Amino acid sequence: MKVLIPGPLRSYTQEREVEAGGATLAALLDDLERQFSGIRFRMVDEQERLRPHVRFFVNGRQVFDLQTALRPGDELSIVQALSGG
């Protein structure tokens, strides 16, 4: 499935769009980690929780759970929140 990578994570992928697979969001992130070592930790913490500054959208709908089911034709957009003052 197509995965859209935000600018802050492109140092891992060198691309704004990559292909990854998995039946759940967790499995897809594992596949991204297999392809691009270190990327998963930037999105998921040590307690297997999504980091608060990262948002995941499947086909334009925000998802909040690593166990969210995915289909091969889905598109995942990863968005990192901006902060500062």
Buried (B, 14 or more C-beta within 10 A) or exposed (E): BEBBBBEEBEEBBEEEEBEBEBEBBBBBBBBBBEBBEEBBEBBBEEEEEBEEEBBBBBEEEEBEEBEBEBEEEBBBBBEBEEEEE
